[in-house]
């Protein structure tokens, strides 16, 4: 029974998906509150599960909590359509980040793909890889898998299947794109920490994936002529930054988690501050956009600077080029945005100010959680 306690956040959000259609905002708020409370309870009481189940370990709770906070932003600040579908997406993604077992990761990403209508494209390589791992690895738990050549091939195929749902979700803005990016980062960290001695295999693969995401996402953000497209490309580039940071190994991992949280929350808030090319809040738009452009002393700069110091020279050059491209896109966004009167959208303004203070001025609390989540993975 204790092995299932780590799945409490998934259960809470899954129930919310069933109830939100009838109970509306009250049911959704109750489900979110219960999910966040369960993560806090698991964090206080420590590890509750066995290896490969739902461990309730700090790493799982960090990413599960981040996905829940993103859902809360979509629910309380934004105006997402089909709220039940968003809750089911969140439950699937939390499932994917809550276990080291490839079977549960597949179930989470597979359910997410079904909800986005892209299941067939991702299921074939992922399922083939899962079968290879199960047949020749003696199980599907990364904690006990031996990195033989066949198992590495199976895990490689499985990884391709995990990337496809994220690419499909990035075609639209909002919770789905950001949540799937967070889940992909969590999976990549688990993959690299599974066999750190295989750095000669994972690091070039991760570097190529990061380079493609940072370059393509940065160019897309710099050239985007409309806000939804800019935000989609921005989400892609930030996942690239996170995967690039993983190449720095254990010393950089806490900073990877911290910057991933800051970037995804900034993009989420900016998504709901903007209605097309019109901003609902002038202060919120400036705070969030300048943060994403890594302007000091805002969170985008505070969380990225220590991450950059842990990278190799080639990775540092790549990240600086990507940052410059994102900065161009942010400048173009502000130039074409129509701003309202300063008295509108107090909730959006308040959320942006809290974001700037919590991660730009007082980031220690979240960094402590990120460091705790990163400990022991390598």
Secondary structure, 3 states (H helix, E strand, C coil): CHHHHHHHHHHHHHHHHHHHHHHHHHHHHHHHHHHHHHHHHHHHHCCCCCCCCCCCCHHHHHHHHHHHHHHHHHHHCCCCCCHHHHHHHHHHHHHHHCCCEHHHHHHHHHHHHHHHCCHHHHHHHHHHHHHHHHHHHCCCECCCCCCCHHHHHHHHHHHHHHHHHHHHHCCCCCHHHHHHHHHHHHHHHHHHHHCHHHHHHHHHHHHHHHHHHHHHHHHHHHHCCCHHHHHHHHHHHHHHHHHHHHCCCHHHHHHHHHHHHHHHHHHHHHHHHEECCEECCHHHHHHHHHHHCCCCCCHHHHHHHHHHCCCCHHHHHHHHHHHHHHHHHHHHHHHHCECCCCCCCHHHHHHHHHHHHHHHHCCHHHHHHHHHHHCCCC
